Amino acid sequence: MTASTIEIMNKGMKCLTDHMGVVEAEQFISVIIRERFDYTKWQREFFDPKKPEEISREATEFERSHPYTGDAVRL
């Protein structure tokens, strides 16, 4: 089942406010809108210079420092 636009927006806002707080979530959204942020371009600039091994290593390090505990937030 595909989520509707409203469902995706609600999940995104919940994630932002849960992790950043309401004020910083609003600031983040303002920056994205004001700067005409292009997520695809950002991804390319961030990931293209990296070798697959580097991305794998970073993902492994992240998983080790943020282990799954079975208590994931259900949105």
SULZI-V575748 format. One record per pair of residues at least 24 apart in sequence whose C-alpha atoms are under 10 Angstrom apart, sorted by sequence separation. I is the first residue (numbers start at 1). J is the second residue. If there is no record, write none. Layout:
i->[I | I]
j->[J | J]
This chain:
i->[18 | 15 | 15 | 14 | 11 | 12 | 11 | 10 | 8 | 7]
j->[73 | 73 | 75 | 75 | 74 | 75 | 75 | 75 | 75 | 75]
